[in-house]
Amino acid sequence: MLNLNCCGLVRKSQYPEFIKLISDHDIICLTETKTDNFDNINIPEYTFKFKNRKSHSRVKSGGIAFGYKNEMSKYIHIIETKSSLVLWAKISADFLQTDEDLVIGNVYIPPENSLYKITDALNELEQELLKLSVNYKYIMLVGDFNSRTASDIDFSNIVNSKHDIVSDSDLCYDYSNTLQELNMLSIRKSKDISKNKVDGDKEGIFTCRSSSVVDYFICSFELLDHVVNMHVDTFSSLYSDVHCPLTLLLKFKIEQNADVTEAENNDVTSGSENIKLKKWDNEKKNKISLRTLMEIRLQN
């Protein structure tokens, strides 16, 4: 899965290097597309859905785009909501071979000094999240939040109690530039190595202007087990004016049995790889390696 503030999709889509970046991923989450309803974005083998700031504008700004490979079209459904901050998409459990669908929210929150600043933006986003969490457990927020965690932890502490226990130190009185109020797990690459919860850039890398972290993957607790790797790619002005691309890799288990002959296997294509599927052997569940896991290459 690709997560990128591209700072203008029309211009960037003219660069072969940008098209190559897109083609290396199955799911594309772009922000600040600066598109309107009259723009025609044509990237071979991909379908894009847009939430534009305005239907038509001479001076374009903002904008969100969610893209995916054409072969995934029948498994993707856009969830319509009122919020201008997020574009929701649902990926079918049939495609992922999971017990439930995966819901991805592609987010762009305008910065504090923007004319388009939305008061209590994170509160609005949280309300959307709460509504969807009633029906879905696999939920991920992706995008440019223009927010920082500073010294806060990148995950929410879970209290094993029938009642929520909240201390004064956990209360958030200042809603500007903080992700603490979102009760989800952040998979960003913190500059504090001890915060990094998944494989990837263990040393921590800035995502914007080589000075801040404002681009995130944030997921529900149930989805974290499926996260393999998060990587901050090298900045290039061919991709964005100031942001680095972020790549996320998810994995989902496929039932297998090493005793089944190759002729009995079914081929399943994931990204550019063909992986053989075999029946599950419960006695070997503790011996399964990454090679026996289907890696759904949802790369950033």
C-alpha positions as CSV (number, residue, x, y, z in Angstrom):
1,M,0.0,0.0,0.0
2,L,1.3,3.4,-1.0
3,N,0.7,6.5,1.3
4,L,1.8,9.8,-0.3
5,N,0.9,13.5,-0.2
6,C,1.7,14.1,-3.9
7,C,1.2,17.9,-3.9
8,G,-0.6,17.8,-7.2
9,L,-1.6,14.6,-9.0
10,V,-2.1,16.0,-12.5
11,R,1.5,17.2,-12.8
12,K,3.0,14.2,-11.0
13,S,1.1,11.7,-13.2
14,Q,3.1,13.0,-16.2
15,Y,6.4,11.7,-14.8
16,P,7.4,8.1,-15.7
17,E,9.1,7.8,-12.3
18,F,5.8,8.6,-10.5
19,I,3.9,6.0,-12.7
20,K,6.6,3.4,-11.8
21,L,6.1,4.2,-8.1
22,I,2.3,3.6,-8.5
23,S,2.8,0.4,-10.4
24,D,4.9,-1.1,-7.6
25,H,1.8,-1.1,-5.3
26,D,-1.7,-2.6,-5.3
27,I,-3.4,0.0,-3.2
28,I,-2.7,3.7,-3.6
29,C,-3.7,6.4,-1.0
30,L,-2.9,9.9,-2.2
31,T,-3.6,13.3,-0.6
32,E,-3.4,16.9,-1.7
33,T,-4.2,15.8,-5.2
34,K,-5.3,19.3,-6.1
35,T,-7.9,17.9,-8.5
36,D,-11.5,18.8,-9.4
37,N,-14.3,17.0,-11.2
38,F,-13.0,18.1,-14.6
39,D,-9.5,16.6,-14.2
40,N,-8.9,13.3,-16.1
41,I,-6.4,11.1,-14.4
42,N,-5.4,8.1,-16.5
43,I,-2.9,5.7,-15.0
44,P,-2.7,2.4,-16.9
45,E,-4.2,-0.7,-15.1
46,Y,-5.4,1.4,-12.2
47,T,-8.8,2.8,-11.1
48,F,-9.0,5.9,-9.0
49,K,-11.8,7.3,-6.8
50,F,-11.7,10.9,-5.7
51,K,-13.0,13.2,-3.0
52,N,-12.2,16.7,-4.4
53,R,-12.3,19.8,-2.3
54,K,-14.4,21.6,-5.0
55,S,-16.2,20.3,-8.0
56,H,-14.6,23.0,-10.1
57,S,-11.9,25.5,-9.1
58,R,-9.5,27.8,-10.9
59,V,-7.1,27.6,-7.9
60,K,-7.0,24.0,-6.8
61,S,-6.1,22.7,-3.4
62,G,-6.6,19.7,-1.0
63,G,-8.2,16.6,-2.4
64,I,-8.0,12.8,-1.7
65,A,-7.6,9.9,-4.1
66,F,-7.9,6.2,-3.5
67,G,-6.5,3.9,-6.2
68,Y,-6.3,0.2,-6.9
69,K,-5.4,-2.3,-9.6
70,N,-8.2,-2.9,-12.1
71,E,-8.2,-6.6,-11.2
72,M,-9.3,-5.7,-7.7
73,S,-12.3,-3.7,-8.9
74,K,-15.0,-6.2,-7.9
75,Y,-13.6,-6.5,-4.4
76,I,-13.5,-2.7,-3.7
77,H,-16.4,-0.6,-2.5
78,I,-16.4,3.1,-1.7
79,I,-18.2,4.0,1.6
80,E,-19.9,7.3,1.2
81,T,-19.8,9.6,4.3
82,K,-20.3,13.4,4.9
83,S,-16.8,14.2,6.1
84,S,-14.6,16.0,3.7
85,L,-11.5,14.8,5.7
86,V,-11.6,11.2,4.7
87,L,-12.4,8.9,1.8
88,W,-13.4,5.4,3.0
89,A,-13.0,2.2,1.0
90,K,-13.8,-1.4,1.8
91,I,-11.8,-4.3,0.5
92,S,-13.7,-7.6,0.5
93,A,-12.8,-10.4,2.8
94,D,-13.1,-12.7,-0.2
95,F,-10.1,-11.0,-1.8
96,L,-8.0,-10.9,1.4
97,Q,-9.2,-14.4,2.5
98,T,-9.9,-13.1,6.0
99,D,-12.9,-13.5,8.3
100,E,-14.0,-9.8,7.8
101,D,-13.6,-7.0,5.3
102,L,-10.8,-4.4,5.6
103,V,-11.8,-0.8,5.8
104,I,-9.3,1.9,4.8
105,G,-9.8,5.6,5.5
106,N,-7.7,7.9,3.3
107,V,-7.2,11.0,5.3
108,Y,-6.1,14.6,4.7
109,I,-6.4,17.2,7.5
110,P,-5.6,20.7,6.5
111,P,-2.8,22.4,8.6
112,E,-3.6,24.8,11.4
113,N,-2.7,27.9,9.3
114,S,-4.8,26.9,6.3
115,L,-7.8,28.8,5.1
116,Y,-9.5,25.4,5.0
117,K,-8.7,24.5,8.6
118,I,-11.5,22.5,10.2
119,T,-12.2,23.0,13.9
120,D,-11.9,19.8,15.9
121,A,-10.9,17.9,12.7
122,L,-9.7,14.9,14.7
123,N,-13.0,14.8,16.6
124,E,-14.9,14.7,13.3
125,L,-12.6,11.9,12.1
126,E,-13.1,10.0,15.3
127,Q,-16.9,10.1,15.0
128,E,-16.6,8.6,11.5
129,L,-14.3,5.9,12.9
130,L,-16.7,5.1,15.7
131,K,-19.6,4.6,13.4
132,L,-17.7,2.2,11.1
133,S,-16.1,0.3,14.0
134,V,-19.6,-1.0,15.0
135,N,-19.6,-3.2,11.9
136,Y,-15.9,-3.6,11.1
137,K,-12.9,-4.7,13.2
138,Y,-10.2,-4.4,10.5
139,I,-9.9,-0.6,10.1
140,M,-6.9,1.5,9.0
141,L,-6.4,5.2,8.7
142,V,-3.9,6.3,6.1
143,G,-2.7,9.7,5.0
144,D,-1.4,13.2,5.9
145,F,-2.8,14.1,9.3
146,N,-0.7,17.3,9.7
147,S,-0.5,16.1,13.3
148,R,2.2,15.0,15.6
149,T,2.5,12.6,18.6
150,A,5.6,14.4,20.0
151,S,6.6,12.5,23.2
152,D,3.3,10.5,23.4
153,I,3.3,6.8,22.8
154,D,2.3,5.5,19.4
155,F,-0.3,3.1,20.8
156,S,-3.2,3.1,23.2
157,N,-2.9,1.2,26.5
158,I,-5.6,-1.4,27.0
159,V,-7.0,-1.8,30.5
160,N,-8.3,-5.3,31.3
161,S,-11.5,-4.1,33.0
162,K,-15.2,-4.0,32.3
163,H,-14.9,-0.2,32.9
164,D,-12.6,2.3,31.3
165,I,-10.1,3.8,33.7
166,V,-8.8,7.2,32.6
167,S,-6.3,9.2,34.5
168,D,-5.8,13.0,34.4
169,S,-2.6,12.5,32.4
170,D,-4.6,10.7,29.7
171,L,-7.0,13.5,29.1
172,C,-6.4,15.7,26.1
173,Y,-7.4,19.3,26.6
174,D,-5.7,20.7,23.5
175,Y,-7.1,19.2,20.3
176,S,-4.7,20.9,17.9
177,N,-1.9,18.8,16.3
178,T,-2.4,15.6,18.3
179,L,-3.3,12.1,17.5
180,Q,-3.7,10.9,21.1
181,E,-7.5,11.1,21.0
182,L,-7.7,8.5,18.2
183,N,-7.9,5.2,20.1
184,M,-5.9,3.2,17.5
185,L,-2.4,2.0,17.0
186,S,0.0,4.2,15.0
187,I,2.4,2.5,12.7
188,R,4.4,5.6,12.0
189,K,8.2,5.5,12.3
190,S,9.0,7.4,15.4
191,K,12.4,9.1,16.0
192,D,12.3,7.2,19.3
193,I,13.4,3.7,18.3
194,S,11.6,2.1,21.2
195,K,8.2,3.3,19.8
196,N,8.5,1.4,16.6
197,K,6.1,-1.5,16.7
198,V,6.7,-3.2,13.3
199,D,9.6,-4.1,11.1
200,G,10.9,-1.4,8.7
201,D,12.9,1.7,9.4
202,K,14.0,1.0,12.9
203,E,16.1,4.1,13.2
204,G,13.1,6.3,12.5
205,I,12.7,8.6,9.5
206,F,11.0,12.0,9.0
207,T,8.2,12.0,6.4
208,C,8.0,15.7,5.6
209,R,10.6,18.3,4.8
210,S,13.2,16.2,6.6
211,S,12.0,17.7,9.9
212,S,8.7,16.2,10.9
213,V,6.4,13.2,11.0
214,V,2.9,14.0,9.8
215,D,2.1,11.0,7.5
216,Y,0.8,7.9,9.2
217,F,-0.7,4.4,9.0
218,I,-3.0,4.0,12.0
219,C,-4.8,0.7,12.5
220,S,-7.2,-1.1,14.8
221,F,-5.7,-3.5,17.3
222,E,-7.1,-6.6,15.5
223,L,-5.3,-5.5,12.2
224,L,-1.9,-5.1,13.8
225,D,-1.1,-8.8,13.7
226,H,-1.3,-8.6,9.9
227,V,1.2,-5.8,9.5
228,V,4.6,-7.1,8.2
229,N,6.5,-4.0,7.4
230,M,6.3,-0.2,7.1
231,H,8.9,1.7,5.2
232,V,9.6,5.4,4.6
233,D,11.0,5.7,1.1
234,T,13.6,8.2,-0.1
235,F,12.2,11.7,-0.9
236,S,12.0,12.7,-4.6
237,S,10.6,15.9,-6.1
238,L,9.2,13.6,-8.8
239,Y,6.8,12.1,-6.2
240,S,6.0,15.1,-4.0
241,D,7.1,18.6,-3.3
242,V,8.0,17.9,0.4
243,H,6.7,14.5,1.5
244,C,8.3,11.0,1.4
245,P,6.3,8.0,0.1
246,L,5.4,5.4,2.8
247,T,5.0,1.7,2.0
248,L,3.0,-0.8,4.1
249,L,3.0,-4.6,3.7
250,L,0.2,-6.7,5.1
251,K,0.1,-10.5,5.4
252,F,-2.8,-12.9,5.8
253,K,-2.6,-16.6,6.6
254,I,-3.6,-19.1,4.0
255,E,-4.4,-22.7,5.0
256,Q,-1.6,-25.1,3.8
257,N,-0.4,-28.6,4.0
258,A,3.1,-29.6,2.9
259,D,1.9,-33.2,2.1
260,V,-0.3,-32.1,-0.8
261,T,1.3,-32.6,-4.2
262,E,2.1,-29.6,-6.4
263,A,-0.4,-30.8,-8.9
264,E,-3.2,-30.3,-6.3
265,N,-2.2,-26.7,-5.5
266,N,-4.1,-23.7,-6.5
267,D,-2.3,-20.7,-7.9
268,V,-3.2,-17.3,-6.3
269,T,-1.6,-14.2,-7.6
270,S,-0.6,-11.5,-5.0
271,G,1.1,-8.5,-6.6
272,S,3.7,-10.0,-8.9
273,E,4.1,-13.3,-7.1
274,N,2.4,-16.7,-7.5
275,I,1.9,-18.5,-4.2
276,K,0.9,-22.2,-3.9
277,L,-1.9,-22.9,-1.5
278,K,-2.2,-26.2,0.4
279,K,-4.5,-27.6,3.1
280,W,-3.9,-26.7,6.7
281,D,-2.1,-29.1,9.0
282,N,-2.9,-28.1,12.6
283,E,0.0,-30.1,14.0
284,K,2.4,-27.8,12.0
285,K,0.8,-24.5,13.0
286,N,3.9,-23.5,15.1
287,K,6.3,-24.3,12.3
288,I,4.8,-22.0,9.7
289,S,7.3,-19.6,8.2
290,L,6.8,-16.4,6.3
291,R,7.1,-18.3,3.0
292,T,3.9,-20.2,3.9
293,L,2.0,-17.0,4.5
294,M,0.2,-15.3,1.7
295,E,1.6,-11.8,1.6
296,I,-1.1,-9.5,0.3
297,R,1.2,-6.8,-1.1
298,L,-0.8,-3.7,0.0
299,Q,2.3,-1.5,-0.3
300,N,2.5,2.2,0.4
